Structures are given as structure tokens and as C-alpha cells.
Amino acid sequence: MKICVFWHRRDIRLHDNAGLAAALASGLPVVPLFIYDQDILDYLPSKADARLTYIFDEVERLAQATEAAGGTFLARYGKPIEVLETLMQKFEIAAVHANEDYEPYATERDTAVGQMLRKHGVNFLLYKDHVIFAKDEITTKSGTVPKVFGAYHKSYLAKLTDDLLLPFGSLEAFKAENLHQIPTAGAGLRPTLASMGFERLEQFVPTADLPAEDVVRNYHNTRNMPALQNGTARISVQLRFGTLSVRQVMRQAKALNPKLLAESIWRDFFMVLLWHYPNTATEAYDPKMRHIPYRNNEDEFRAWCEGRTGYPLVDAGMRELNATGYLPNRVRMTVAGFLVKHLFIDWRWGEQYFADKLLDYEQANNVGNWQWMAGTGAISAPWFRVYSPESQLAQVDPELKYVKRWVPEVGSSAYPVPIVEHRFARERAVEAIRAARTAAS
Ligand SMILES: Cc1cc2nc3c(=O)[nH]c(=O)nc-3n(C[C@H](O)[C@H](O)[C@H](O)COP(=O)(O)OP(=O)(O)OC[C@H]3O[C@@H](n4cnc5c(N)ncnc54)[C@H](O)[C@@H]3O)c2cc1C
């Protein structure tokens, strides 16, 4: 019997899933699949990774829901091409459906998978799902990618009609009869964390529900107050792995808070930028910023990683990141700015450290924001802007509520003196960047 496969990747959910809804509507019986991709797992920093634990639990939930609805859920560990080739030998697969992914690794993987499948006469169909506008859907009048958020945001809002935010399919549609039960013995056997060589590590992630309405309504007042637990929406992990649908999030934000809507639009924008300029995952977008003589002092980098710089907001942030895998946006900006300007360390070191630690690590957002802070990106803060961590602290945590939660020894003799003086560091960075830019032009 001919079947089609729906390959879940960064969309671990049944409801409002563009590709899954299309597969179910295709007329062929559908078998959902998740591949624990060895090409990604081999590069995780540790054998106990909270992100993998989260993915694993969510995939198991999906598998159980699929089985309860009468289907078979396939989960496999390996390299995607090899897994798909093996499945093609066992089952008569007519098509593989999946949602688009815009990261450089993912686009290369999908090109190779598509070539392999088509060689065997199997269709590979991709759908836009985890952004509202992708690729070239929003351009300037001359047809280029906007380089200013204001212009992008304006065009985005002008195009953002309510029908674009309607859900694709639902649990009810998913329970339709075209889910397929594979009779082959063992087809539904799934890998475990242990069988993949990993241990369980749980870190807190809010449930995959929309944020409470009062959080969303107050967002513009509370987003820069890191002492509050609910000052922001806390949905980045769910958006990263697709346990929440971006359409649901945007519908709520559009109805209740334009500021939150604007922040969610940044996410689409950074994905568009990385898709257009995949080289910026590892190099500055601005050629004049590619040869900056960063100091890259390893002891100072360690002090930053461990929250021992003597700047309370920086240290509190890094300790929160290390302990929880999360950091509020405003503090991410402070610690990132401090690394690239005050310590004058290459933004890629910080980007990698965040990639290892953040539960919501998302290459496009991480690279985009790091390049923004370093002044090297397609869209960036001016390269000569150096925020004072002390003034940041006075603005966002004047009573030291947040700082004291993570750095209880602040103000005592046990707390280190500042690793570098603010004005000296600012001038050192600005002069070095200015000279490098002049030499490059
Ligand atoms: C140096 C640095 C690195 C970052 N790395 C990541 C990362 O790896 N993954 C990640 O998802 N976000 C990253 N961000 C963006 C932002 O800090 C987080 O998305 C946000 O803190 C997540 O918490 P929240 O869901 O409560 O956000 P909220 O403020 O409630 O915003 C809601 C959603 O909007 C999107 N969003 C908000 N701010 C941004 C932004 N500046 N850029 C892009 N999208 C945004 C996110 O999807 C977020 O979940 C980074 C920011 C900085 C300054």
C-alpha cells in the first residue's frame, strides 16, 4: 500500500501544523516520523542535554497521541538520508512532507534529501510553517532584503491579514481516517535517550500554552524588568521546537499587544536574514568588521562565562543562564555587549557559549542578536555604541532584586572588583574598531 510520510523536525505538534495538514489532505495514508539526527546530536556539548530531553518528551507525547488516534508513529536515530533510505526499502513511500527550515545546515540537508528522494521517484514537499513571511516575501521597493527593522516591520504589518494567522488543521483533523497503522512488527519501536547514548537532564520550560492574557497586556511595561518571573511571554523554547504555533502566538499578540507582536516579528526577520546570508552564521555581515583585532583573553572569557566580572548585572545574567538555560532579553543584551565591547572578545565566542547553554537556542536569533550587539550584522546597533553595565543596572534592576537572586554576595568583600573600567574599555574598543574599519576601506 502506498503511504506518505510526514517528517516532523522543528514542529513537534499536531495542531496548526501546515505540513502535517497538507499530508493529511493529500489522500494517501499518513505515517508521521521524527529523526533524532546524528549530525546534530554528535555536536551537543554534553551527554546530558536538557534540550534533547525536552524534544524526547515532546516526541513521545506526539507518538502516544498518534497511536491513540489509530496510527503508527515512527521515531528513528541516525542520519536523515540513511533513515529515509531504510524506510523506503520497507514501505511503499510515495511522498515525504515536511515544513521548511531556513538554517544553513537544514537547507543543505533538505537539498540532499530532496535529491535522494526524487532519484527514487519520491516527492519531497516542503511548506512554510514556523514563520509568517519567509525568504523574499517582504522586500524593499527595489526588491532587496530590508536592512532596517522599522521598514521591515512596517511592510510586515501592512501584509499581516488575519487570514494568514488562521490555524492549519486541528487535532480533530488529525484523527481523520487517513492516519495509517503500519502492520509490520517493530515499526513503532522508538529509540530511548539511553539507546542514543544520552542521559536525562530536565530544566524548567513553561508548558506549551499561550502566555496568560495579563502577561501579554502588560508586556510593554514589564519586559525590561528581569526581577519579574512573568515580565515576558516565555515562549521561545516552544517556538524553537514548534510545540507552540507561531500563528497562535501572533494572533494573541496582534489582538492584545503591538509591542509583543513587534518582538515576534524580529524572529521572522532574523530567519530571513540568515536564509539570505548563510555566511553570517560564522562571519560578520559587514566586510569592514571582519578583521577586528579582538583581544580574546581566555581568562577574562572564563570570568564572563562564570559570572565573575565584578559587574553585578552581567554576573547575575551569566549565573542565571548557567543555572537555568534561560535569560531575559534585556540581560542577554547587557552580557553580550559587555563581552564584545568591554572585554573586546569575538562575538562568535559568546554566540557559541549561548548555543551550548540556551534552551531556546535558535541559530538565526542568536547569530542575529550577537551581530547586532557587536555592530557587525546586516542590521546592527552602531559599532561605536557601548552601553554602561552600571547604567543598565540602574534602569532595569534599581533595587537589586534580580541581582541578589543570583549574586547574593554583591556588595560584600567576597564579590570581585570590576574586571575592567567602563570608560577605559569603551575607548579601547571604539578606537580599535575605528582603526580596523579604516584599514579595511
Ligand atoms: C545576544 C542575544 C542572543 C539571543 N539568542 C536567542 C536564541 O538563541 N534564541 C531565541 O529564541 N532568542 C534569542 N534572543 C532573543 C530574545 O532574547 C529571546 O527570544 C527572548 O528573551 C525569549 O524570551 P521570551 O519568550 O520571554 O521573549 P519575549 O520578549 O516575550 O518575546 C516573545 C518572542 O518574540 C521573539 N523575540 C523576542 N525578542 C527577540 C529578539 N531580540 N530577536 C529575535 N526574536 C525575539 C522570540 O521568539 C520570543 O520568544 C537573543 C537575544 C540576544 C540579545
The ligand as an ORCA input file, in Angstrom:
! r2SCAN-3c Opt
* xyz 0 1
  C      22.706     38.101     22.450
  C      21.313     37.551     22.266
  C      21.133     36.212     21.906
  C      19.842     35.699     21.700
  N      19.706     34.366     21.365
  C      18.470     33.859     21.151
  C      18.297     32.494     20.819
  O      19.246     31.723     20.690
  N      17.026     32.038     20.650
  C      15.935     32.857     20.777
  O      14.811     32.387     20.595
  N      16.080     34.162     21.067
  C      17.295     34.686     21.269
  N      17.424     36.015     21.607
  C      16.225     36.890     21.571
  C      15.455     37.056     22.882
  O      16.327     37.387     23.929
  C      14.659     35.808     23.283
  O      13.876     35.352     22.201
  C      13.717     36.108     24.454
  O      14.456     36.576     25.554
  C      12.929     34.843     24.847
  O      12.119     35.072     25.966
  P      10.555     35.322     25.803
  O       9.920     34.216     25.023
  O      10.012     35.580     27.159
  O      10.567     36.630     24.929
  P       9.507     37.794     24.712
  O      10.190     39.073     24.977
  O       8.248     37.529     25.449
  O       9.219     37.745     23.141
  C       8.323     36.793     22.553
  C       9.018     36.079     21.390
  O       9.441     37.023     20.413
  C      10.687     36.627     19.848
  N      11.725     37.615     20.201
  C      11.727     38.476     21.236
  N      12.843     39.256     21.213
  C      13.554     38.844     20.147
  C      14.798     39.254     19.578
  N      15.550     40.233     20.092
  N      15.230     38.599     18.485
  C      14.503     37.617     17.913
  N      13.323     37.190     18.400
  C      12.848     37.801     19.502
  C      11.044     35.304     20.493
  O      10.564     34.267     19.675
  C      10.293     35.369     21.810
  O      10.012     34.081     22.344
  C      18.709     36.545     21.837
  C      18.905     37.884     22.206
  C      20.180     38.373     22.433
  C      20.349     39.824     22.811
*
